[in-house]
Amino acid sequence: METGDDKHIMLDKEAKIYVAGHRGLVGSAIWKSLQAKGYTHLVGRSHGELDLLDGVAVCRFFDEEQPAYVFLAAAYVGGIMANSLYRADFIYKNLQIQQNIIGESFRHGVKKLLFLGSTCIYPRDAEQPMREEALLTSPLEYTNEPYAIAKIAGLKLCESFNLQYGTNYIAVMPTNLYGPNDNFDLERSHVLPAMLRKIHLARCLMTGNWNTIRHDLDRRPVEGVDGKVEEAAIRNLLAKYGIHEKEVVLWGTGKPLREFLWSEEMADACVFVMERVDFKDTYNNADGSAIRNCHINIGTGKELSIGALARLVAKTVGYQGKITFDSGKPDGTLRKLTDPSKLHALGWHHHIEIEEGVRRLYDWYLQT
């Protein structure tokens, strides 16, 4: 495997770059990173402008725009609750999005594509930290199996096009991400943004800051409920999500370990890979072995427990109430730490640690 330091495959600054999912947590961070690096011809479409589940519409978009490079950051995502409730949606919608964009990228001669997956592709009981070679070695975690299978199909689609047609599609698997434009929906969001919002609202309840609570619900309604309803209705709604005046109840035992990466650093890694890494750099088959596991982990290689994360968030928010874990709710995978050695060998390392990242996220949440 060559390293990215051996060459500089800089993208054409004037070339058209399509960022699919450019308004989400991942896509918006990539868009911002590209702009900061001087790329001037970026193309994005909101869901209202382009339904990525509509193959005809996606084909028409590629016909009209003819992008030279594609970042496939669009996905149907959510936390453990959403993955449990909407299993069909998670596999069907993600397969459809991937099929449409990767297929049209091939038919329209896209020079290079970056597909973003997730470290949930790895087996539930994979050896820790998880190396790329662990893929498909044992069963997946049941709670997010449909989403994981869709992402595995996406990376295999990229790998297979490369091997059959000589395309240059790179698949990266980021660890748990958090940052600006995160999803704070209490039913569908990932663990860190959901936890931060719950603890923020609990602090407001404890201090009787109803103006802030109402403003929060006006900005981000929960189950269609905004801040204009009666106080009792708001209390009942928040209680449903474990948010009480003197206590926050979180799912699981608090024991699972998780790794977190600031989304803007993930974006920097993605642009780095697009600029400096080709498909041939992602594997080593000098011994003539089968070419597989060409994807690249993006992570920090560091972890902390959900309980420790809750205490860190509480400290950052200034919450002094009780934090309780409901062990009757699922934990998900007990540990899923990535091994980012391949990415390190290619020349990229993270810099923002979780303490600084949580502070940045809370500041962003308050400002928006």
Secondary structure, DSSP 4 states (H G I P E B T S, - for coil): ---GGG---PPPTTS-EEEETTTSHHHHHHHHHHHHTT---EE---TTT--TT-HHHHHHHHHHH--SEEEE-------HHHHHH-HHHHHHHHHHHHHHHHHHHHHTT-SEEEEE--GGGS-TT--SSBPGGGTTSSPPPGGGHHHHHHHHHHHHHHHHHHHHH---EEEEEE-EEE-TT----TTTS-HHHHHHHHHHHHHHHHHT-HHHHHHHHHHS-BTTB-TTS-HHHHHHHHHHTTB-SSEEEEES-S--EE-EEEHHHHHHHHHHHHHH--GGGG---TT--------EEES-S--EEHHHHHHHHHHHHT--SEEEEETTS----SB--B--HHHHHHT------HHHHHHHHHHHHHH-
